[in-house]
């Protein structure tokens, strides 16, 4: 089985380059149970062998896929991005199976599509500091857009010490680099996770889980109960709830540690089961 990264090719795209640079660690994590040979040239894949192709913004690559699908019918697609759900569902019928990020209800009962978490960005992740010995009580690293994120800041601004880095846009010049970002995450107790720009999911949730933070996530329409069933993550509807939760847990080290362990155990088991499901779908 061959694996080919195409997201940064055939299109001049911020997101294509972003996924190629920042999603490899996550993709390799969930493919840990699968044996494959990564190739750098699509012509290295023979027409009669299975191919995993990793891509984003596929609606911009019509000609590439017309040629590829004419040559090879044994293709699995890992579709990154597509937060707005732009892909036409009929396009997925060209593949043996599709693993796509950003869950939408219309894919829930599709036997050829598996929705996977968007995952975390590549970097030197740190999760070695005991949750009761971390420097920052909470952090927020990202852009402020919409009333929800302003309220997040307002409701929790007096809980200190905290670490706040407000950026103008996703990936802007004042964003923290991977090393500094994960140093902050790995030294923070609670990570506040508002919903994304178009979709409830954000990378921040999975970066928090990898870094050993206790995430407090905004849960519109109970999205995370549907997509990540039976998870022990703290979920809220309004940010005023977060202040009370943080103050309560931060005053009880045992309760905080128990919750941390519960979340970490769940996340480890979730990834283990996801790897098994992917391996089964790939028939390897």
DONUSE-544525 format. One record per residue: residue in three letters; x, y, z of N, C-alpha, C, O, CB in turn. Coordinates in steps of 0.2 Angstrom, whole numbers, plus 2048, in hexadecimal, padded with zeros to 3 digits. Glycine has a CB too. Example, Ala and Ser with C-alpha at 12.3 -4.5 7.8 and 13.67 -1.06 7.14 Angstrom:
2
ALA8427E482783E7EA8278427F08278477EF82A8397EA82D SER8407F58238447FB8248408008278438068288467FD81D 
//
This chain:
284
UNK8047FA8008008008008048068008098078047FB800806 UNK80380B7FB8068117FB8028177FE7FC8167FF8088137F4 UNK80681C80080382280380682880080C8297FF80482280B UNK80282D7FE8048337FA8008397FD7FA8397FD8038327F3 UNK80583E7FF8028448018018497FB80684A7F7807848806 UNK7FB84B7FA7FA84F7F47F78567F67F685A7F17F584C7EF UNK7F68577FC7F285E7FE7F68647FC7F38697FB7F185E806 UNK7FD8647FC8018697FA80386A7F380686E7F18078697FE UNK8008657EF8028657E87FB8677E47F68677E680485E7E6 UNK7FD8697DD7F786B7D87F38707DA7ED8717D87F38647D7 UNK7F58747DF7F187A7E17F587F7E67F887C7EA7EA8787E5 UNK7F58857E47F888A7E97F488C7EE7EF8907EE7FA8907E4 UNK7F58897F47F08897F97F388A8007F88868027EB8837F9 UNK7F188E8047F388F80B7F188880F7F68858127F089580F UNK7EB88680E7E98808127ED87A8107EE8758147E287F811 UNK7EE8798097F28738077F987380A7FB86E80C7F28747FF UNK7FC87880A80387980D80287781580787481880687F80C UNK7FD87A8187FC87981F7FB8728217FF8708257F687E821 UNK7F786F81D7F686881F7FC86381E7FD85F8217F086581A UNK80086581880686181780B86281C80E85D81E809863810 UNK80B86881F81086982480E86782B81286582F812870824 UNK80786882C8058678338008618357FF86083B80186E835 UNK7FE85E8307FA8588317FD8518317FA84C8327F485882C UNK80485182F80784B82E80884783580784183580E84C82C UNK80984A83A80A84784180384384380383E84580C84C846 UNK7FE8478427F78448437F583E83F7F38398417F2849843 UNK7F683F8387F583A8337F98348357F682E8357F683C82C UNK7FF83583680482F83880282B83E80282583F80B831838 UNK7FF82F8437FC82D8497F78288487F782284B7FA83384E UNK7F282A8447EC8268437ED82083E7E981B83E7E682A841 UNK7F382183A7F481B8367FA8178397FD8138357F781E82F UNK7FB81783F80081384280080C84280580884280081584A UNK7FA8098417F88028407F98008397F87FA8377F2800843 UNK7FA8048347FA80382D80180382A80580882B7F5808829 UNK8037FE8268097FE82380980181C8047FF81880C7F7823 UNK80D80681A80C80981481380C81281780D81680780E814 UNK81480D80C81A81080981881780681481880281D80C803 UNK81B81C80981982380781D82480182382380181B82880D UNK81A8277FC81D8297F581D8307F48188347F781A8257F0 UNK8218337F082283A7EF81F83C7E881F8417E682983C7F0 UNK81E8367E481C8377DD8168337DC81682D7DD8218367D8 UNK8108357DA80A8317D980B82C7D48088277D48048367D7 UNK81082D7CF8118277CA8158217CD81581C7CA81582A7C5 UNK8178227D381A81C7D78158177D98168117DA81E81E7DD UNK80E8197D98098147DB8078117D58058147D08038187DE UNK80780A7D58048067CF7FD8067CF7FA8077D48077FF7D0 UNK7FA8057C97F38057C87EF7FF7CC7E98007CE7F18057C1 UNK7F37FA7CE7F07F47D17F17F47D87EF7EF7DB7F27EE7CD UNK7F47F97DB7F57F97E27F17FE7E67EF8037E37FD7F97E4 UNK7F07FD7ED7EC8017F17F08087F27F68087F37EA7FE7F7 UNK7ED80D7F27F08147F37EC8187F87E68197F77F18187EC UNK7EF81B7FD7EC8208017EE8267FF7F48287FF7EE81E809 UNK7EA82B7FD7EC8327FB7E98368017E38368037E98337F4 UNK7ED83B8037EB8408087EB8478047F08498017F084080E UNK7E584A8057E48508017DF8558057DC8538097E184E7FA UNK7DF85B8027DB8608057D98647FF7DC8647F97DE86580A UNK7D38687FF7D186C7FA7D18697F37D386B7EE7D58737F9 UNK7CE8637F37CE85E7ED7C98617E87CA85F7E27CB8587EF UNK7C58667E97C08697E47C486D7DF7C286F7DA7BB86D7E8 UNK7CB86F7E17CF8737DD7D386E7D87D78717D47D48777E1 UNK7D28677D97D78637D67D385E7D17D58587D17DB85F7DB UNK7CF8607CD7CA85C7C97CF8587C47CE8527C37C58607C6 UNK7D385B7C17D78587BB7DB8537BE7DC84D7BC7DB85D7B7 UNK7DF8547C47E384F7C77DF8497C97E28437C87E68527CE UNK7D984A7CC7D58447CE7D28407C87D283A7C87D08467D3 UNK7D18447C37CE8407BD7D483B7BA7D28367B87CC8457B7 UNK7DA83E7BA7DF83A7B77E18347BC7E282E7BA7E583E7B6 UNK7E18357C27E38307C77DE82B7C87DF8257C87E38347CE UNK7D782D7C87D28287C87D18247C27CE81E7C27CB82B7CA UNK7D38267BC7D38227B67D881D7B67D88187B37D48277B0 UNK7DE81E7BA7E38197BA7E38147C07E480F7BF7EA81D7BB UNK7E08177C67E08137CC7D98137CF7D68187D07E58157D1 UNK7D680D7D07D080C7D37D080A7DB7CB8097DE7CB8077CF UNK7D68097DD7D78067E47DA80C7E97DF80B7EC7DC8007E4 UNK7D68117E97D98177ED7D48187F37CE8187F37D981D7E8 UNK7D881A7F87D581C7FF7D78247FF7DC8257FE7D7818805 UNK7D28288017D382F8027D38318097CE82F80D7CE8337FE UNK7D883480C7D88388127D783F8107DB84380E7DE837817 UNK7D18428127CF84880F7D084D8157CB84D81A7C884980D UNK7D58518157D685681B7D285D8197D185E8137DD85781C UNK7D186181E7CD86781D7C686681C7C386281E7D186B818 UNK7C386A8177BC86B8157B886C81B7B386981C7BA864812 UNK7BA87181F7B68748257AF8768227AA8758267BA879828 UNK7AE87981C7A887B81A7A487681679E8778147A9881816 UNK7A68708167A286B8127A186C80B79C86B80879C86A816 UNK7A786E8077A68708007A686A7FC7A486A7F67AC8747FE UNK7A98647FE7AA85F7F97A385C7F879E85C7FC7AE8597FD UNK7A28597F179C8567EF79C84F7F17A184B7F079B8577E8 UNK79784D7F57978467F87988417F279B83B7F37918447FB UNK7968427EC79683D7E779E83C7E579F8377E27938407E0 UNK7A28417E67A98407E47AC83A7E87B18377E67AD8477E6 UNK7AA8397EF7AD8347F37AB82D7F07AF8297F27AA8357FA UNK7A782C7EC7A58267E97AA8237E57AA81D7E379E8267E5 UNK7AF8277E37B58257DF7BA8217E37BF81E7E07B882B7DB UNK7BA8217E97BF81E7ED7BC8187F17B68177F27C18237F2 UNK7C18137F37BF80D7F77BC80F7FD7B780D8007C58097F8 UNK7BF8158007BD8178077C081E8087C58208057BE81380D UNK7BC82380B7BE82980D7BE82A8147BA8298187BA82F809 UNK7C482D8177C582F81D7C583781D7CA83A81B7CB82C821 UNK7C083A8207C084281F7C08458267BD84282B7BA84481B UNK7C384B8267C284F82C7BC85382C7B98548267C985382D UNK7BA8568317B485A8327AE8568317AB85582B7B486082D UNK7AB8548367A585083679F85483479E8598377A484C83D UNK79B85183079485482E78F84E82E79184882D794857827 UNK78985083078484A83178384682B78184082B77E84E834 UNK78384A82578284681F78784081D78683D81878184B819 UNK78C84082179183A82079083582579383082579883D820 UNK78C83682A78B83283078A82B82E78C826831786834835 UNK78582A82978382382778682182178381C81E77C823827 UNK78B82481E78E82281879481D81979981E81D791828814 UNK79381781779781181879E8128157A380F81779480B815 UNK79E8178107A581880D7A981E80F7AE82080D7A4819805 UNK7A68218157A98278177AA82681F7A58258227A582D816 UNK7B08278227B18288297B482E82B7B98318287B682282B UNK7B083282F7B28388317B78388377B683483C7AC83D834 UNK7BD83B8377C283B83B7C384183E7C284683B7C9838838 UNK7C68428447C88488477CD84C8437D184983F7CB84884E UNK7CD8538437D185783F7D88568427DD85883E7CF85E83F UNK7D98548487E085384B7E385984D7E185F84E7E484F846 UNK7EA85884E7EE85D8517F485F84C7F685B8487F185B858 UNK7F786584D7FC86784980386484B8048638517FC86F848 UNK80786384680D86084781286484C81286A84B81185E841 UNK81586185181A86585581C86185B81A85B85B81686B857 UNK82186485F82486186481F86186A82086586F82A864866 UNK81A85C86A81585C86F81885A87681C85587680F85786D UNK81685D87B81885C88281285A88780D85E88781C862885 UNK81385588A80D85388F81184F89580F84A89680884E88B UNK81685389881985089D8188538A481A8508A982185089B UNK8168598A481585C8AA80E85A8AE80985B8AA8158648A9 UNK80E8588B48088568B880385C8B78058628B880A8558BF UNK7FD85A8B67F885F8B57F78648BB7F58698BA7F185C8B4 UNK7F98618C17F88668C77FE86A8C87FF86E8CD7F78618CD UNK8038698C480986D8C480B8728BE8108758BE80F8698C5 UNK8068738BA8068778B480687E8B68038818BB8018758AF UNK8098828B280A88A8B380488E8B28028928B681088C8AF UNK80088C8AD7FB8908AB7F488D8AC7F48878AB7FB8928A3 UNK7EF8908AF7E988D8B17E588C8AA7E28878A97E58928B5 UNK7E58918A67E289089F7E589489A7E989989B7DA8928A0 UNK7E48928947E789688E7E28978897DD8938887ED89388C UNK7E389C8857E089D87E7E589F8797E88A487A7DA8A187F UNK7E689B8747EB89D86F7E789D8687E68978657F189886F UNK7E58A38657E28A385F7DE8A985D7E08AE8607DD89D85F UNK7DA8A98597D78AF8567D08B085A7CD8AC85D7D58AF84F UNK7CE8B785B7C88B885E7C38BA8587C38C08567C98BE863 UNK7BE8B68577B98B88527B38B58557B28AF8577BB8B584B UNK7AE8B98547A78B78577A68B985E7AB8B98627A68B0855 UNK7A08BA86079F8BB8677A18B686C7A38B88727978BC868 UNK7A18B086A7A38AA86F7AA8AB8727AB8AA8787A28A486C UNK7AF8AD86D7B68AD86F7B78B38737BB8B38787BA8AD869 UNK7B38B98727B48BF8767B18BD87D7B48BF8827B08C5873 UNK7AC8B987E7A98B78847AE8B38887AE8B388E7A28B4883 UNK7B18AE8847B68AA8877BB8AE88B7BD8AC8917B98A5882 UNK7BE8B38887C38B788B7C08BB8917C38BB8967C68BC886 UNK7BA8BE8907B78C28957B58BE89C7B78C08A17B08C5893 UNK7B38B889B7B18B48A07B78B18A47B68B08AA7AD8AE89E UNK7BC8B08A17C28AD8A57C88B18A67CD8AF8A87C48A78A1 UNK7C88B88A47CD8BC8A47D18BD8AB7D78BE8AC7CC8C38A2 UNK7CD8BC8B07CF8BD8B77D28B78BA7D58B78C07CA8C08BC UNK7D28B18B77D58AB8B97DC8AB8B77DD8AB8B17D18A58B7 UNK7E18AC8BC7E88AC8BA7EC8A78BE7EA8A68C47EA8B38BB UNK7F28A58BC7F58A78B67F28A48B07F089E8B07FC8A68B6 UNK7F28A88AA7EF8A58A47F48A789E7F98AA89F7E88A78A2 UNK7F38A48987F88A68937F38A788D7EF8A388B7FD8A0891 UNK7F38AD88A7EF8AF8857F38B287F7F88B68807EA8B5887 UNK7F28AF8797F58B28737F08B386E7EE8AE86B7FB8AD871 UNK7EE8B986D7E98BA8687EC8BC8617F18C08607E58C086A UNK7EA8B885C7EC8B98557E78BC8517E18BC8527EF8B2852 UNK7EA8BF84B7E58C38477E18BE8427DC8BF8417E98C8842 UNK7E58B88407E18B383C7E58AD83D7EA8AD8407E18B5835 UNK7E28A783B7E58A183B7EC8A18387EC8A38327E189B838 UNK7F189F83B7F889E8397FB8A58377FF8A68337F789B832 UNK7F98AA83B7FC8B183A8038B283D8058AD8407F78B683D UNK8068B783C80D8B883D80E8B88458148B68478108BF83B UNK8098BA84980A8BA8508088B38538078B38598078C0853 UNK8068AE84F8058A885280B8A58558118A68528028A384D UNK80A8A185A81089E85D81389885980F89585580E89B864 UNK81989785881C89285581A88B85881988B85E824892854 UNK81B88585581987F85881D87E85E81987B86381B879853 UNK82387F85F82787E86582488286B82287F87082E87F865 UNK82388886A82088D87081988B87181788B87782189486E UNK81588986C80E88886C80D88287180988287680B886866 UNK81187C86F81087687381387787A81187387F813870870 UNK81887B87B81B87D88281588088681587E88C821881882 UNK81288488380C88888780788288980488288E80988E883 UNK80587F8837FF87A88480187588A7FD87388E7FE87687E UNK80787288980A86D88E80B87089580C86C89A81086A88C UNK80A87689680B87989D80487D89F8048818A381087E89D UNK7FF87B89C7F887D89D7F38788A07F387289E7F5881897 UNK7EF87A8A57EA8758A87E48758A37E286F8A17E88778AF UNK7E187A8A27DB87A89E7DC87E8987DE8848987D587E8A3 UNK7D987B8927DA87E88C7D287F88A7CE87B8897DD879887 UNK7D18868887CA8888877CA88787F7CE88A87B7C988F889 UNK7C588487D7C48828767BD8848737B88818747C587A875 UNK7BD88A8707B788C86D7B68898667BB8868647B789486C UNK7B08898637AF88685D7B28898587B488F8587A788685B UNK7B38868527B788984C7B388E8487AE89084A7B9883848 UNK7B68908437B389683F7AD89483C7A889783C7B889983A UNK7AD88E8387A788B8357A488583879E8848387A988A82E UNK7A988183C7A787B83E7A987A8467AD87E8487AB87583A UNK7A587684A7A78768517AE8738527B18768577A2871854 UNK7B186F84E7B886D84F7BD87284E7BD87684A7B986784B UNK7C28728527C98758527CF8718537CE86C8577C987C856 UNK7D48738507DA86F8527DC87085A7DF86B85D7E087284E UNK7DA87585D7DC8768647D98718687DD86F86D7D887D866 UNK7D486E8677D186886B7D686386B7D88608717CB866869 UNK7D98608657DD85B8657E485C8677E885886A7DD85885E UNK7E68628667ED8658697EC8658717F18638747EF86C866 UNK7E78678737E686787B7E686087D7E985E8827DF86A87C UNK7E385B87A7E385487C7EA85187C7EC84E8817DE850878 UNK7EE8528777F48508767F985387B7FE85087E7F785186F UNK7F885987D7FC85D8827FA85B8897FD85E88E7FC864880 UNK7F585888A7F38568917EF85C8947EF85B89B7F9854895 UNK7EC8608917E88658947E18628957DF85D8927E786C88F UNK7DD8658997D686489A7D28688967D286E8977D48648A2 UNK7D08668907CC86B88C7C586C88F7C28688927CB867885 UNK7C387288E7BC87588F7BA8778887BC87C8857BC87A894 UNK7B58738857B387487E7AC87787E7A88758817B486E87A UNK7AB87C8797A587E8777A18798737A587686F7A5885873 UNK79B87787579887187279187386E78C87187179786C877 UNK79287786978B87986578887386378A86E86078D87D860 UNK78187286477D86D86277F86686477E86186177C86D85A UNK78386686A78586086D78A85C86778A85686778085B86F UNK78D86086379185D85E79685886179785285E79586285A UNK79A85986679F85586879C84F86C7A084A86D7A485986D UNK79684F86E79384987079184486B79183E86C78C84A874 UNK79084786578E84385F79584085C79583A85A78A84785A UNK79984485B79F8428577A483E85B7A783A8597A3849854 UNK7A58408627A983D8667A583A86C7A683C8727AF841869 UNK7A183586B79D8328707A08308767A682D87679882D86D UNK79D83187C79F82F8827A68318847AA82E8887A0827882 UNK7A88378827AE83A8847AD83E88B7A884188C7B183F87F UNK7B283E88F7B28418957B48498957B584C89B7B683E89A UNK7B584C8907B785388F7B28578927AC8568917B9854888 UNK7B485D8957AF8628977AC8658917B086888D7B386789C UNK7A58668917A286988C79D86E88E79A86D89379E864887 UNK79D87488B79987988E79587C88879687B88279D87F891 UNK79088088A78C88488578D88B88578D88F880784883886 UNK78F88E88B79189588C79789689079989289478B899890 UNK79B89B88E7A289B8917A289D8997A789C89C7A68A088E UNK79C8A089B79C8A18A279C89B8A679E89B8AC7958A58A4 UNK79A8958A379B88F8A77A288D8A87A488A8AD7978898A3 UNK7A688F8A47AD88D8A47B18908AA7B588C8AD7B188F89E UNK7AF8968AC7B28998B27B18958B87B58948BC7B08A08B3 UNK7AB8938B97A988F8BF7AC8888BF7AE8868C47A188E8C0 UNK7AD8858B97B087F8B97B787F8BA7BA87B8BE7AF87C8B2 UNK7BB8848B87C28858B97C38868C07C78838C37C588A8B5 UNK7BF88A8C37C088C8CA7BF8868CF7C38858D47BC8928CC UNK7BA8828CD7B887C8D17BE8778D17C08748D67B28798CF UNK7C08758CA7C58708C97CC8728CC7CF86E8CE7C586E8C2 UNK7CD8788CB7D487A8CD7D587B8D47DB87C8D77D58818CA UNK7D087A8D87D087A8DF7D08738E27D18728E87CA87E8E2 UNK7D086E8DE7D08678E07D58638DC7D38618D67C98648E0 UNK7DB8628DE7E085F8DA7DE8588D87E08558D37E785F8DE UNK7DB8548DD7D984D8DB7D484D8D67D48498D17D784A8E2 UNK7CF8518D67CA8518D17CC8538CB7CA8508C57C48568D4 UNK7D18588CB7D485A8C47D88548C17D88538BB7D88608C6 UNK7DC8518C57E084B8C37DC8468C07DE8438BB7E58498C8 UNK7D78448C47D283F8C27CF8408BB7CF83C8B77CD83E8C7 UNK7CD8468BA7CA8488B37D08488AE7CE8468A87C784F8B4 UNK7D684B8AF7DB84A8AB7DC8438A87DD8428A27E284D8AE UNK7DD83E8AD7DE8378AC7D88348A87DA8308A37DF8338B2 UNK7D28368A97CC8348A67CD83689E7CB83289A7C68368A9 UNK7CE83C89D7CE83F8967D483C8927D383A88D7CF847897 UNK7DA83B8967E08388927DF8318907E182F88B7E6839896 UNK7DC82D8957DA8268947D582688E7D68218897D782389A UNK7D082A88E7CB82A8887CE82B8827CD82887D7C582F88A UNK7D38308827D683387B7DA82D8797DA82C8737DA83987C UNK7DE82A87D7E382487B7DF81F8787E081C8737E7822881 UNK7D981D87B7D58178797D18198727D081586E7D081587E UNK7CF8208727CC82286C7D18218667CF81F8607CA82986C UNK7D78248667DC8238617DD81C85F7DE81A8597E2827863 UNK7DE8188647DF8108637D980D85F7DB80A85A7E080D86A UNK7D380F8617CD80C85D7CD80F8567CB80C8517C780E861 UNK7CF8158557CF81984F7D481584A7D28148447D082084F UNK7DA81484D7DF8118497DC80A8467DD8088417E581084D UNK7D980684B7D68008497D18008447D17FC83F7D47FC84F UNK7CD8058447C780683F7CA8088397C88058347C280C842 UNK7CF80C8387D280E8327D580882F7D58078297D7814833 UNK7D98048337DC7FE8307D77F982D7D87F68287E07FB836 UNK7D27F98317CC7F482E7C97F78287C87F38237C77F3833 UNK7C87FD8277C58008217CA7FF81B7C87FF8157C4807822 UNK7D180081D7D67FF8177D77F88157DA7F68107DC80281A UNK7D47F38197D47EC8177DC7EA8177DE7E68137D17EA811 UNK7DF7EC81C7E77EA81D7E87E78247ED7E48257EB7F081C 
//
